Amino acid sequence: MQVIDNKAILLNLRNPDKVTSVIPKSKKLSGNKVLVNWGVDESHVLKNLNIKVPSPIEGNTDGQVNTNPLTIKKQHLLFLL
C-alpha cells in the first residue's frame, strides 16, 4: 500500500476485482494493482473488506506536532472511525 499525493492509495491485491466492483472511484492497473480514491467512504469500504488503510483524516503530517486547537477533536474522530 502506498499513499499518493494525499489523494489516492495504490494497493497490491490478489483479487483486485473485489475492490473495483464495490468502489466506483477505483481503477485497476497492471500487475494486480488498484488505485483507489483516498476518502472517508472508500476507507470504510476497504475496512469492511478487511483491507487495512490509514484514515484520510490523518493526512500527511510528516511526524510534526500539530498545534491546532482542534487536535483533540481530530483524535476523537479518528477513534470513532
C-alpha positions as CSV (number, residue, x, y, z in Angstrom):
1,M,0.0,0.0,0.0
2,Q,1.2,3.5,-0.9
3,V,-0.4,6.9,-0.4
4,I,-0.1,9.0,-3.5
5,D,-0.3,12.8,-3.1
6,N,-2.7,12.5,-0.2
7,K,-5.4,11.8,-2.8
8,A,-5.2,8.1,-3.6
9,I,-4.0,4.8,-2.4
10,L,-2.2,2.3,-4.5
11,L,-2.9,-1.3,-3.4
12,N,-1.3,-4.5,-4.5
13,L,-4.0,-7.2,-4.1
14,R,-4.5,-10.8,-5.0
15,N,-8.0,-10.2,-6.2
16,P,-8.3,-6.6,-7.5
17,D,-11.8,-7.1,-8.9
18,K,-13.1,-7.5,-5.3
19,V,-12.3,-3.8,-4.7
20,T,-13.1,-2.4,-8.2
21,S,-16.5,-3.9,-8.1
22,V,-17.6,-2.2,-4.9
23,I,-15.7,1.2,-5.1
24,P,-16.7,3.3,-8.1
25,K,-13.7,5.7,-7.6
26,S,-11.1,2.9,-8.2
27,K,-9.1,1.9,-11.2
28,K,-7.5,-1.5,-11.9
29,L,-3.9,-1.2,-13.1
30,S,-1.5,-3.8,-14.4
31,G,0.1,-6.4,-12.1
32,N,-2.9,-6.8,-9.7
33,K,-2.6,-3.2,-8.6
34,V,-5.6,-1.0,-7.8
35,L,-5.7,2.8,-7.5
36,V,-8.4,3.9,-5.0
37,N,-9.5,7.4,-4.1
38,W,-8.4,8.2,-0.5
39,G,-11.7,9.3,1.0
40,V,-13.7,8.5,4.1
41,D,-16.3,6.4,2.3
42,E,-13.7,4.5,0.4
43,S,-11.7,3.8,3.6
44,H,-14.9,2.4,5.3
45,V,-15.5,0.1,2.4
46,L,-11.9,-1.1,2.4
47,K,-12.1,-1.7,6.1
48,N,-15.2,-3.8,5.6
49,L,-13.3,-5.8,3.0
50,N,-10.6,-6.4,5.7
51,I,-8.0,-4.2,3.9
52,K,-6.1,-2.0,6.3
53,V,-5.6,1.5,5.1
54,P,-4.8,4.7,7.1
55,S,-7.6,7.1,7.7
56,P,-7.7,10.1,5.3
57,I,-8.4,12.4,8.2
58,E,-4.8,11.9,9.3
59,G,-3.4,13.2,6.0
60,N,0.2,13.9,5.7
61,T,1.6,15.2,9.0
62,D,5.2,14.2,8.4
63,G,5.5,13.5,12.1
64,Q,5.2,17.2,13.1
65,V,3.4,18.2,16.2
66,N,0.1,19.8,15.4
67,T,-0.6,22.9,17.5
68,N,-4.1,23.3,16.0
69,P,-6.7,23.7,18.8
70,L,-8.9,21.1,17.0
71,T,-6.3,18.3,17.5
72,I,-8.2,16.6,20.3
73,K,-11.4,16.7,18.2
74,K,-9.5,15.2,15.3
75,Q,-8.1,12.4,17.6
76,H,-11.6,11.6,18.8
77,L,-13.0,11.4,15.3
78,L,-10.1,9.0,14.4
79,F,-11.1,6.9,17.4
80,L,-14.7,6.6,16.1
81,L,-13.7,5.5,12.6
